[in-house]
Amino acid sequence: MAKIIVALGGNALGETAEEQLKRAELASKAIADLIEGNNKVVLVHGNGPQVGQIRLAFEESSRQGATPLIPFAECTAMSQGYIGYHLQQAIDEELVARGHDSIPVVAMLTQVVVDKDDPAFAKPTKPIGGFFDEATAAALAAQTGELYREDSGRGWRRVVPSPKPVDIYEKITLRTLVDANQVVIACGGGGIPVVYSGKRYHGVDAVIDKDFAAAKLAELVDADVLLILTSVDRVCIDFNTPSQRALEHITLAEARAYIEQGQFSAGSMLPKIEAACSFVAANPGKTAIIGSLEKAAQAIVGTSGTRIS
């Protein structure tokens, strides 16, 4: 029996609640396939589109004077709640349909600890929330003290830090649930970012990369495999060139060499490769796999996906 941490991107869950329900059904089939392969599974999901929508709704309401602007950590918690709810229902229904009604499925709010001195706090890079023209962004920056930057020609957006995860507050609970053979949905959107200060943990305005959060979770629950699901069956080098080549199995050293060569895009594959490398480096003998949602079960047995070990 393998203990598998599955990282599922927020974009894979669609843009609306209705679309998310349908996408959750697809994800549930992949998770059920893994469970039927006699594996323990923890699911980590992204929240990029969803948390942006939540933040935008509060921004609009705040400008109209209807409600106060909610801190970003609370927005992440909200997205964890409703995405986890959809995934929990879908996975439970799929397991029951397959005759596995005795397997509990639980979604839990998860606080991920970051270092308050992480250099990322001095260089906010992660865009969140709505798009504004330059004048509106400047006014909002002056009013709130928040930082806004132009985003790929689409307008100006608020940017927040993206620190690396160092611990998970609920790790003891997570280990207990996993050891009890429950299917756990945790660290949604990379987790609610918190720092320790004044004898307690405080939420901070930041976004933790969900793949790095999944790697940290895999380390803390002693997982055998980190499975990062994306839109492609295998990682490729020389992408979109005549010499493009799909990778089936690479070593940690080879993965790092490809990173140094600039083989992977910073906005898509690079963080997945880096997270996979961080898990393998911290857990010698363990394996990270990057593959597609549709072929998750095949990736585990080695007939699809890119394995890093």
Secondary structure by P-SEA (a helix, b strand, c coil): ccbbbbbbbcccccccaaaaaaaaaaaaaaaaaaaaabbbbbbbbbcaaaaaaaaaaaaaaaaacccccccaaaaaaaaaaaaaaaaaaaaaaaaaaaccccbbbbbbbbbbbbbccccccccccccccccccaaaaaaaaaaccbbbbbccccbbbbbbbbcccccccaaaaaaaaaaaccccccccccccbbbbcccbbbbccccccaaaaaaaaaaaacccbbbbbccccccccccccccbbbbccccaaaaaaaaaaccccccccaaaaaaaaaaaaacccbbbbbbcccaaaaaaaccbbbbcc
